[in-house]
Amino acid sequence: MEDKSEEIAALKEAIELNRENLLNDLLAALNFDEINEGVFQELLKIIEQADLKTIKLTKALEAQEVIDKVLKDRLT
């Protein structure tokens, strides 16, 4: 059971690192060398909210694709 918790923690850490890298890439593209830590954290929250919305939309899309495939296969 402990191994799964370690895997979950590692995945969460990887997601957070990915978000930070994305934000750093965006800031670099905008030629920002430094920003206030509070602003950085607020921007990370915005990215996290966008990620969660994208995940929900992706799950809905995958479910709809499965439904469409099942309906198509039954009709043929």
C-alpha positions in Angstrom: 0.0 0.0 0.0 2.9 2.3 0.8 4.3 1.9 -2.7 1.1 3.2 -4.3 1.2 6.2 -2.0 4.8 6.9 -3.2 3.7 6.5 -6.8 0.8 8.9 -6.3 3.1 11.4 -4.5 5.6 11.2 -7.4 2.9 11.7 -10.0 1.5 14.7 -8.1 5.0 16.2 -7.9 5.6 15.6 -11.6 2.3 17.4 -12.4 3.3 20.4 -10.2 6.8 20.5 -11.8 5.2 20.4 -15.3 3.0 23.4 -14.3 5.9 25.3 -13.0 7.9 24.6 -16.2 5.0 25.7 -18.3 4.8 29.0 -16.4 8.5 29.5 -16.6 8.4 28.9 -20.4 5.5 31.4 -20.7 7.4 34.0 -18.7 10.5 33.5 -20.7 8.5 33.9 -23.9 7.3 37.2 -22.5 10.8 38.2 -21.6 10.2 38.3 -17.9 13.3 37.5 -15.9 11.7 37.8 -12.5 8.2 38.3 -11.1 6.9 38.6 -7.5 6.5 35.2 -5.8 2.8 36.0 -5.0 2.1 36.6 -8.7 3.9 33.4 -9.6 1.7 31.4 -7.2 -1.4 33.1 -8.5 -0.5 32.2 -12.1 0.2 28.6 -11.0 -3.3 28.5 -9.5 -4.8 29.7 -12.8 -2.8 27.0 -14.7 -4.1 24.4 -12.2 -7.7 25.4 -12.7 -7.2 25.2 -16.5 -5.6 21.8 -16.1 -8.6 20.5 -14.1 -11.1 21.9 -16.7 -9.0 20.3 -19.5 -9.0 16.9 -17.7 -12.8 17.0 -17.3 -13.3 17.9 -20.9 -10.9 15.1 -22.0 -12.7 12.6 -19.9 -16.0 13.7 -21.4 -14.6 13.5 -24.9 -13.2 10.0 -24.3 -16.6 8.8 -22.9 -18.4 10.3 -25.8 -16.0 8.6 -28.3 -16.7 5.2 -26.5 -20.4 5.8 -26.7 -20.3 6.7 -30.4 -18.1 3.6 -31.1 -20.5 1.3 -29.3 -23.5 2.8 -31.0 -21.8 2.6 -34.4 -20.7 -1.0 -33.9 -24.2 -2.0 -32.8 -25.8 -0.4 -35.9 -23.5 -2.1 -38.3 
